[in-house]
Amino acid sequence: MGTVYRLNPDGTSTPMRKVHCLDEARQLQQILEKNLALLPGDQINPGDPRRWLLVKREMPVPDPGSGQSRWAIDFVLLDQSAIPTFVECKRFADTRSRREVVAQMLEYAANGHYYWSGDTLRVFAERTAQGEGLSLEEALQRLGPDEELSAEEFFERAEENLRQGRVRLVFFLEEASFELKSIVDFLNRQMERTEVLLVEARQYELEGITVVVPTLFGYTEEARRVKRSAPTGAARRRWDEGMFFEAVAEDLGGEEFEAIRAVYDTVRSGGLEVTWGTGRYRGSFNVKAPDICPRSFFTVWSDGGLTLNFAWLNGSEEAERFRDAFGGMVESEMGWGLPSEYVTRWVNLPRSEWIPKARGFAEAVVALVDRFRRGGA
């Protein structure tokens, strides 16, 4: 890339001075932490630009022998498809970026599923969100996952992606050597499921103003074809009524089966819509009324769990009024306590708590939807 110019009011231009990083933590890591969009998601996937959820800066990497943390990755992120993204920041003058760091990143891709589970990623992401004054659910809402997923489903999917090697490795540098660009280009064309990318974040300064220009390398059209042709595996499946209730019958007792069946039949006969989940191990169905809110009110799981999807019920005045009425009904009629910040949460209830009141819960939801459809509050 050539010189960057500032265009002056009189039509002339002034060249900006190129800045070379001296402090990797302050001039690369700190800048990226506060500006994740410097990883150019629109260049990575022009048709569906990538968005980022910060799991942790300086993510600890355990020693396989002792289990103690001995190393750290500069950043671990998740995109809206729950694809783990490992980022290492290096200055141009740091010659380790050519060999040692490449080997490290490949090792993370190969062994990430031994190092971290979905629960581990979730714990770190929740702490990071809290540090930004957000709940994890609010952070996920900002991310906007590909599908309507609870936090539990989203991090379960992240774990599956780790296990399958469906990850993204990103080298974030002020400037990259020709040798490193060649390595990244070669790896990205050869690896079917793992993306290997390089982002040059060149910095320019003029009169106290710094400009950062991120440019992506390593994702040629040939590399895109390799990724598109890679098998996706059978990690997830679309559940249906037969599959779901077969799983319920295997996992739960007769009374619990009948209670969940009653919920399903009640909401269907009450004119509510049911959609099926895509979990690898657990089936689920989601209950919604699209004329009130396009996203689901609650989710029933094949292992007997219930999730109240308050965090999804927003985006319109009608949806938020329903959310508030739904929360009031859950507390007053069902007697289930809710956290004070429940409007930004997915609230999980164990089967021991909700199944004894399952039929009454379904009937109360149908009645509430009916009142809203007739214009009531």
C-alpha positions as CSV (number, residue, x, y, z in Angstrom):
1,M,0.0,0.0,0.0
2,G,1.3,3.5,-0.9
3,T,1.1,6.7,1.1
4,V,-2.2,7.8,2.7
5,Y,-3.2,11.5,2.1
6,R,-5.4,13.9,3.9
7,L,-7.5,16.0,1.5
8,N,-7.4,19.6,2.4
9,P,-10.3,22.1,2.1
10,D,-8.5,23.9,-0.8
11,G,-8.3,20.7,-2.8
12,T,-4.6,20.0,-2.0
13,S,-3.4,16.9,-0.2
14,T,-1.0,16.3,2.7
15,P,0.8,13.0,3.1
16,M,0.3,11.3,6.4
17,R,3.4,9.9,8.2
18,K,3.6,6.1,8.4
19,V,3.8,4.9,12.0
20,H,5.8,1.9,13.0
21,C,4.7,0.0,16.2
22,L,7.1,0.0,19.1
23,D,4.8,-1.4,21.7
24,E,2.9,-4.4,20.6
25,A,0.5,-4.5,23.5
26,R,-0.5,-0.8,23.3
27,Q,-0.3,-0.1,19.6
28,L,-1.8,-3.4,18.3
29,Q,-3.5,-5.4,21.0
30,Q,-5.2,-2.5,22.8
31,I,-6.3,-0.9,19.5
32,L,-7.8,-4.2,18.3
33,E,-9.5,-4.9,21.6
34,K,-11.4,-1.6,21.4
35,N,-12.0,-1.9,17.7
36,L,-12.8,-5.5,16.7
37,A,-14.1,-4.2,13.3
38,L,-10.4,-3.8,12.3
39,L,-10.7,-7.4,11.5
40,P,-12.4,-6.7,8.2
41,G,-15.4,-9.0,8.3
42,D,-16.7,-7.6,5.0
43,Q,-13.4,-8.7,3.3
44,I,-13.4,-12.1,4.9
45,N,-17.0,-12.8,3.7
46,P,-18.4,-10.1,1.4
47,G,-21.7,-11.9,1.1
48,D,-22.2,-12.2,4.9
49,P,-19.7,-10.0,6.7
50,R,-18.3,-11.5,9.9
51,R,-19.1,-9.9,13.2
52,W,-17.2,-10.5,16.4
53,L,-17.8,-11.5,20.0
54,L,-14.7,-11.2,22.2
55,V,-14.3,-14.3,24.4
56,K,-11.1,-13.2,26.0
57,R,-7.9,-11.2,25.5
58,E,-4.8,-13.2,26.6
59,M,-6.7,-16.5,26.5
60,P,-4.8,-19.0,28.6
61,V,-3.6,-22.2,26.9
62,P,-3.2,-25.2,29.2
63,D,-0.2,-27.5,29.2
64,P,-1.5,-30.9,28.1
65,G,0.8,-32.6,30.6
66,S,0.1,-30.6,33.7
67,G,-3.1,-28.8,32.9
68,Q,-1.6,-25.6,34.1
69,S,-1.7,-22.5,31.9
70,R,1.6,-22.0,30.3
71,W,0.8,-19.9,27.2
72,A,-1.8,-17.4,26.0
73,I,-3.4,-16.4,22.7
74,D,-3.7,-12.7,22.2
75,F,-7.4,-12.9,21.4
76,V,-10.1,-15.6,21.1
77,L,-13.2,-14.4,19.3
78,L,-16.4,-16.0,18.0
79,D,-18.2,-14.9,14.9
80,Q,-22.0,-15.0,14.4
81,S,-21.6,-18.6,13.2
82,A,-19.9,-19.6,16.4
83,I,-16.6,-20.2,14.6
84,P,-13.7,-19.8,17.0
85,T,-11.2,-17.2,15.7
86,F,-7.7,-17.1,17.2
87,V,-5.8,-13.8,16.7
88,E,-2.1,-13.2,17.2
89,C,-0.7,-9.6,17.0
90,K,2.9,-9.1,16.0
91,R,5.0,-6.1,15.0
92,F,6.8,-6.2,11.6
93,A,10.2,-6.2,13.4
94,D,9.2,-9.3,15.4
95,T,10.8,-12.1,13.3
96,R,8.8,-14.8,15.3
97,S,5.8,-14.0,13.1
98,R,7.4,-15.9,10.3
99,R,7.9,-19.3,11.9
100,E,7.3,-19.7,15.6
101,V,3.9,-18.0,15.6
102,V,2.7,-19.9,12.5
103,A,3.5,-23.2,14.2
104,Q,1.8,-22.0,17.4
105,M,-1.4,-21.1,15.6
106,L,-1.5,-24.4,13.8
107,E,-1.1,-26.2,17.1
108,Y,-4.1,-24.2,18.5
109,A,-6.2,-25.3,15.5
110,A,-5.2,-28.9,15.9
111,N,-5.7,-29.2,19.6
112,G,-8.2,-26.5,20.5
113,H,-10.9,-29.0,21.3
114,Y,-8.6,-30.5,24.0
115,Y,-7.9,-27.1,25.5
116,W,-11.4,-25.6,25.7
117,S,-15.0,-26.7,25.9
118,G,-18.1,-24.8,25.1
119,D,-18.6,-24.2,28.8
120,T,-15.0,-22.8,29.1
121,L,-15.6,-20.4,26.2
122,R,-18.9,-19.3,27.7
123,V,-17.4,-18.6,31.2
124,F,-14.7,-16.4,29.7
125,A,-17.1,-14.6,27.3
126,E,-19.5,-13.9,30.2
127,R,-16.7,-12.3,32.3
128,T,-15.6,-10.2,29.3
129,A,-19.1,-9.0,28.7
130,Q,-19.5,-8.1,32.4
131,G,-16.3,-6.1,32.1
132,E,-18.0,-4.1,29.4
133,G,-21.1,-3.6,31.5
134,L,-23.2,-6.1,29.6
135,S,-24.8,-9.5,30.3
136,L,-23.7,-12.4,28.1
137,E,-27.1,-12.3,26.5
138,E,-26.8,-8.7,25.7
139,A,-23.4,-9.3,24.1
140,L,-24.9,-12.1,22.0
141,Q,-27.8,-9.9,20.9
142,R,-25.3,-7.4,19.6
143,L,-23.5,-10.1,17.8
144,G,-26.7,-11.4,16.2
145,P,-26.1,-15.2,15.7
146,D,-27.0,-16.8,12.4
147,E,-29.9,-18.6,13.9
148,E,-32.2,-18.1,16.9
149,L,-30.0,-19.8,19.5
150,S,-29.8,-19.6,23.2
151,A,-26.5,-18.9,24.8
152,E,-26.2,-22.6,25.7
153,E,-26.8,-23.6,22.0
154,F,-24.4,-21.0,20.7
155,F,-21.5,-22.2,22.8
156,E,-22.4,-25.8,22.2
157,R,-22.0,-25.0,18.5
158,A,-18.7,-23.3,19.2
159,E,-17.4,-26.5,20.8
160,E,-18.6,-28.6,17.8
161,N,-16.7,-26.2,15.5
162,L,-13.5,-26.6,17.6
163,R,-13.9,-30.4,17.5
164,Q,-14.3,-30.4,13.7
165,G,-11.4,-28.0,13.1
166,R,-13.7,-25.4,11.8
167,V,-11.7,-22.4,13.1
168,R,-10.1,-19.2,11.8
169,L,-6.5,-18.2,12.4
170,V,-5.7,-14.6,12.0
171,F,-2.3,-12.8,12.1
172,F,-2.8,-9.2,12.9
173,L,0.3,-7.1,12.0
174,E,1.2,-3.6,11.2
175,E,3.0,-4.9,8.1
176,A,3.7,-8.5,6.9
177,S,6.7,-9.8,5.2
178,F,6.5,-11.5,1.8
179,E,7.5,-14.8,3.4
180,L,4.6,-14.7,5.8
181,K,2.1,-13.8,3.1
182,S,3.3,-16.7,1.1
183,I,2.9,-19.1,4.0
184,V,-0.6,-17.8,4.8
185,D,-1.7,-18.1,1.1
186,F,-0.4,-21.6,0.8
187,L,-2.0,-22.8,4.1
188,N,-5.3,-21.3,3.2
189,R,-5.5,-23.0,-0.2
190,Q,-4.6,-26.3,1.3
191,M,-6.8,-26.4,4.5
192,E,-10.4,-27.2,3.8
193,R,-12.0,-26.3,7.1
194,T,-9.6,-23.9,8.7
195,E,-9.2,-20.4,7.5
196,V,-5.7,-18.9,7.8
197,L,-5.7,-15.1,7.3
198,L,-3.5,-12.2,7.6
199,V,-4.6,-8.6,8.3
200,E,-2.2,-5.8,7.8
201,A,-3.2,-2.8,10.0
202,R,-1.0,-0.1,8.7
203,Q,-1.1,3.1,10.8
204,Y,-0.6,6.7,9.6
205,E,-0.4,9.9,11.6
206,L,-0.9,13.6,11.0
207,E,-1.3,16.5,13.4
208,G,-2.3,14.2,16.3
209,I,-4.8,12.1,14.3
210,T,-4.0,8.4,13.6
211,V,-5.6,6.5,10.8
212,V,-5.6,2.7,10.7
213,V,-6.1,0.9,7.3
214,P,-6.8,-2.8,7.7
215,T,-6.2,-5.0,4.6
216,L,-6.9,-8.7,4.3
217,F,-4.5,-11.2,2.7
218,G,-4.9,-14.9,2.2
219,Y,-8.4,-15.2,1.0
220,T,-8.2,-15.6,-2.7
221,E,-11.0,-16.9,-4.8
222,E,-9.2,-20.2,-5.1
223,A,-9.1,-20.5,-1.3
224,R,-12.8,-19.7,-1.1
225,R,-13.6,-22.5,-3.5
226,V,-11.6,-24.9,-1.3
227,K,-13.7,-23.9,1.8
228,R,-17.0,-24.1,-0.1
229,S,-16.2,-27.7,-1.3
230,A,-15.2,-28.9,2.2
231,P,-17.7,-31.4,3.7
232,T,-19.7,-29.9,6.6
233,G,-20.0,-33.2,8.4
234,A,-23.1,-34.4,10.3
235,A,-22.6,-32.2,13.4
236,R,-26.1,-30.9,13.5
237,R,-29.5,-32.2,12.4
238,R,-32.9,-30.7,12.0
239,W,-35.2,-32.2,14.5
240,D,-38.9,-33.0,13.9
241,E,-41.9,-34.1,16.0
242,G,-41.1,-37.8,15.7
243,M,-37.4,-37.5,16.5
244,F,-38.0,-35.2,19.4
245,F,-40.6,-37.3,21.2
246,E,-38.7,-40.5,20.6
247,A,-35.7,-38.8,22.4
248,V,-38.0,-37.6,25.2
249,A,-39.4,-41.1,25.6
250,E,-35.9,-42.5,25.9
251,D,-34.6,-39.9,28.4
252,L,-37.6,-39.2,30.6
253,G,-40.3,-41.0,32.5
254,G,-43.9,-41.4,31.4
255,E,-45.3,-38.5,33.4
256,E,-42.7,-36.1,32.1
257,F,-43.3,-37.3,28.6
258,E,-47.0,-36.7,28.9
259,A,-46.4,-33.2,30.3
260,I,-44.1,-32.2,27.5
261,R,-46.6,-33.7,25.0
262,A,-49.4,-31.7,26.6
263,V,-47.3,-28.4,26.1
264,Y,-46.8,-29.2,22.5
265,D,-50.4,-30.1,21.7
266,T,-51.7,-27.1,23.7
267,V,-49.7,-24.5,21.9
268,R,-50.3,-26.1,18.5
269,S,-54.1,-26.2,19.1
270,G,-53.9,-22.6,20.4
271,G,-52.7,-21.3,17.1
272,L,-49.0,-20.8,18.0
273,E,-46.2,-21.7,15.7
274,V,-43.6,-24.4,16.5
275,T,-40.2,-24.6,14.9
276,W,-37.6,-27.3,15.5
277,G,-34.0,-27.0,16.8
278,T,-30.8,-28.2,15.2
279,G,-28.9,-29.5,18.2
280,R,-26.4,-32.3,17.7
281,Y,-27.3,-34.1,20.9
282,R,-30.4,-32.5,22.3
283,G,-33.7,-31.9,20.5
284,S,-35.8,-28.8,21.0
285,F,-38.9,-27.1,19.8
286,N,-39.5,-23.3,19.9
287,V,-42.8,-21.6,20.4
288,K,-43.6,-18.3,18.8
289,A,-46.4,-16.0,17.5
290,P,-44.8,-14.2,14.5
291,D,-47.6,-11.5,14.5
292,I,-46.3,-10.5,18.0
293,C,-42.6,-11.2,17.7
294,P,-40.6,-13.1,15.0
295,R,-38.6,-14.9,17.6
296,S,-39.7,-17.6,20.1
297,F,-41.1,-17.1,23.5
298,F,-39.8,-20.3,25.0
299,T,-37.9,-23.5,24.1
300,V,-38.6,-27.0,25.4
301,W,-35.7,-29.5,25.3
302,S,-35.7,-33.2,24.9
303,D,-34.0,-33.7,28.2
304,G,-36.8,-31.9,30.0
305,G,-35.4,-28.4,30.3
306,L,-37.3,-25.2,29.6
307,T,-35.8,-21.9,28.4
308,L,-37.8,-18.7,28.7
309,N,-36.4,-16.5,25.8
310,F,-36.9,-13.1,27.2
311,A,-33.7,-11.8,25.5
312,W,-35.3,-12.4,22.1
313,L,-38.5,-10.5,22.8
314,N,-37.6,-7.1,21.6
315,G,-37.4,-5.0,18.4
316,S,-40.9,-3.6,18.6
317,E,-43.2,-2.0,21.1
318,E,-45.6,-4.9,20.8
319,A,-42.8,-7.5,21.4
320,E,-41.5,-5.7,24.5
321,R,-45.1,-5.3,25.9
322,F,-45.6,-9.0,25.4
323,R,-42.2,-9.7,27.1
324,D,-43.2,-7.7,30.2
325,A,-46.6,-9.4,30.3
326,F,-45.0,-12.8,29.8
327,G,-42.6,-12.2,32.7
328,G,-45.5,-11.0,34.9
329,M,-47.5,-14.2,34.1
330,V,-44.5,-16.4,34.8
331,E,-44.0,-14.9,38.3
332,S,-47.6,-14.4,39.3
333,E,-49.4,-17.4,37.8
334,M,-46.6,-20.0,37.7
335,G,-44.8,-18.8,40.8
336,W,-41.4,-19.1,39.2
337,G,-38.9,-16.5,40.4
338,L,-37.0,-14.5,37.8
339,P,-33.7,-12.6,38.1
340,S,-34.1,-8.8,38.3
341,E,-32.5,-8.4,34.8
342,Y,-34.5,-11.2,33.2
343,V,-35.5,-9.0,30.2
344,T,-32.0,-9.4,28.8
345,R,-31.7,-13.1,29.7
346,W,-32.6,-16.6,28.6
347,V,-33.9,-18.1,31.8
348,N,-33.4,-21.8,32.2
349,L,-35.7,-23.9,34.4
350,P,-35.0,-27.5,35.3
351,R,-37.7,-30.1,34.7
352,S,-38.3,-30.6,38.4
353,E,-39.4,-27.0,38.7
354,W,-41.6,-26.5,35.6
355,I,-42.9,-29.9,34.5
356,P,-45.4,-30.2,37.4
357,K,-47.0,-27.0,36.0
358,A,-46.4,-27.7,32.3
359,R,-50.0,-27.9,31.1
360,G,-51.0,-24.8,33.1
361,F,-48.0,-22.9,31.7
362,A,-48.9,-23.8,28.1
363,E,-52.5,-22.7,28.6
364,A,-51.4,-19.5,30.2
365,V,-49.2,-18.7,27.2
366,V,-52.0,-19.4,24.8
367,A,-54.3,-17.2,26.7
368,L,-51.8,-14.3,26.9
369,V,-51.2,-14.5,23.1
370,D,-54.9,-14.5,22.5
371,R,-55.3,-11.4,24.6
372,F,-52.6,-9.6,22.6
373,R,-54.1,-10.6,19.3
374,R,-57.5,-9.2,20.4
375,G,-55.8,-5.9,21.3
376,G,-55.6,-6.5,25.1
377,A,-52.6,-5.8,27.3
